[in-house]
Amino acid sequence: MLISRNTYKSLFLIALALCSAWSFAQSKTSFGSANATQCFIASGNPSSLLDARVCSNAIRHDNLSKRDLAATHTNRGIILAAGGELRQALEDHNQAAQLKKDLSKIYINRGTVFHRLKEYEKALLDYQKALDLGGVPKDIVEYNRALSLLKIRKTKEALKALERALGYNPGSLRVKAKIKAISSPRNIQK
């Protein structure tokens, strides 16, 4: 079967249009840069402060959306905190909060840094903000709240937070053990 020159030309233009549309759609799909993705992966199990380099590269050199930039700052903050660089981690979480105030992950992570810096009231404020924004693992946030409440000797409130955590995750052995450890009458304070 012979294809006329006009039919061939039409098929070629249709194919070109389809390929162009496919290519265009591919370039519009963005999940951050490769550096930002590597930073996210590294923050899940930071092994050294060197892991923060890929985050720094993403922040400095990649054209990230505001959300991806905030997430990359908080991911670098996680890595820095794991390496003991708490003040630098706090700076990253603060930068993330300035960029994207409604990203609840920031407040969980910054709350943890505040807790480690023994600034328990600030940690509690951030944990509450994370809960208010939603989209967070409530059992983890309530557990973290309980730890901060215990540090400021609010044992009854800590138990309530642990009970809420257990309500969100009834199988949590960690929460059950913490409740058992602090629920003896001698540990309960007003």
Backbone hydrogen bonds, N-H to C=O, Kabsch-Sander energy under -0.5 kcal/mol:
donor,donor_aa,acceptor,acceptor_aa,energy
4,S,2,L,-0.5
8,Y,4,S,-2.8
9,K,5,R,-2.3
10,S,6,N,-2.2
11,L,7,T,-2.8
12,F,8,Y,-2.5
13,L,9,K,-2.3
14,I,10,S,-2.3
15,A,11,L,-2.6
16,L,12,F,-2.6
17,A,13,L,-2.4
18,L,14,I,-2.6
19,C,15,A,-2.7
20,S,16,L,-2.5
21,A,17,A,-2.6
22,W,18,L,-2.4
23,S,19,C,-2.6
24,F,20,S,-2.6
25,A,21,A,-2.5
26,Q,22,W,-2.1
27,S,23,S,-1.9
28,K,24,F,-1.3
29,T,25,A,-0.9
29,T,26,Q,-0.5
30,S,28,K,-0.7
31,F,32,G,-0.7
37,T,33,S,-2.2
38,Q,34,A,-2.5
39,C,35,N,-2.4
40,F,36,A,-2.3
41,I,37,T,-2.3
42,A,38,Q,-2.7
43,S,39,C,-2.1
44,G,40,F,-0.8
44,G,41,I,-0.9
45,N,41,I,-0.6
45,N,42,A,-0.9
51,D,48,S,-1.6
52,A,49,L,-1.6
53,R,50,L,-1.6
54,V,51,D,-0.6
55,C,51,D,-0.7
56,S,52,A,-2.5
57,N,53,R,-2.5
58,A,54,V,-1.9
59,I,55,C,-2.7
60,R,56,S,-2.6
61,H,57,N,-2.7
62,D,57,N,-0.6
62,D,58,A,-1.4
64,L,62,D,-1.6
69,L,65,S,-2.7
70,A,66,K,-2.3
71,A,67,R,-2.7
72,T,68,D,-2.3
73,H,69,L,-2.2
74,T,70,A,-2.4
75,N,71,A,-2.4
76,R,72,T,-2.4
77,G,73,H,-2.2
78,I,74,T,-1.8
79,I,75,N,-1.9
80,L,76,R,-2.8
81,A,77,G,-2.6
82,A,78,I,-2.3
83,G,79,I,-1.4
84,G,81,A,-1.7
85,E,80,L,-2.6
86,L,84,G,-1.6
89,A,85,E,-2.3
90,L,86,L,-2.5
91,E,87,R,-1.9
92,D,88,Q,-2.0
93,H,89,A,-2.5
94,N,90,L,-2.6
95,Q,91,E,-2.4
96,A,92,D,-2.5
97,A,93,H,-2.4
98,Q,94,N,-1.8
99,L,95,Q,-1.9
100,K,96,A,-2.6
103,L,100,K,-1.7
104,S,102,D,-1.0
106,I,103,L,-1.4
107,Y,103,L,-0.6
107,Y,104,S,-0.6
108,I,104,S,-1.4
109,N,105,K,-2.1
110,R,106,I,-2.9
111,G,107,Y,-2.1
112,T,108,I,-1.8
113,V,109,N,-1.8
114,F,110,R,-2.8
115,H,111,G,-2.4
116,R,112,T,-2.3
117,L,113,V,-1.8
118,K,115,H,-1.8
119,E,114,F,-3.0
120,Y,118,K,-0.8
123,A,119,E,-1.9
124,L,120,Y,-2.5
125,L,121,E,-2.0
126,D,122,K,-2.2
127,Y,123,A,-2.6
128,Q,124,L,-2.3
129,K,125,L,-2.1
130,A,126,D,-2.4
131,L,127,Y,-2.1
132,D,128,Q,-2.7
133,L,129,K,-2.3
134,G,130,A,-1.7
138,K,136,V,-1.3
140,I,137,P,-0.7
141,V,137,P,-2.0
142,E,138,K,-2.7
143,Y,139,D,-2.0
144,N,140,I,-2.6
145,R,141,V,-2.6
146,A,142,E,-2.4
147,L,143,Y,-2.0
148,S,144,N,-2.0
149,L,145,R,-2.8
150,L,146,A,-2.4
151,K,147,L,-1.5
152,I,148,S,-1.2
153,R,150,L,-1.7
154,K,149,L,-2.8
155,T,153,R,-0.7
156,K,189,Q,-0.8
158,A,154,K,-2.2
159,L,155,T,-2.6
160,K,156,K,-1.9
161,A,157,E,-2.2
162,L,158,A,-2.5
163,E,159,L,-2.5
164,R,160,K,-2.2
165,A,161,A,-2.4
166,L,162,L,-2.5
167,G,163,E,-1.9
168,Y,164,R,-1.8
169,N,165,A,-1.9
172,S,169,N,-2.0
173,L,171,G,-0.7
176,K,172,S,-2.0
177,A,173,L,-2.6
178,K,174,R,-2.0
179,I,175,V,-2.6
180,K,176,K,-2.3
181,A,177,A,-2.3
182,I,178,K,-1.8
183,S,179,I,-1.5
187,N,184,S,-1.9
188,I,184,S,-0.8
188,I,185,P,-0.6
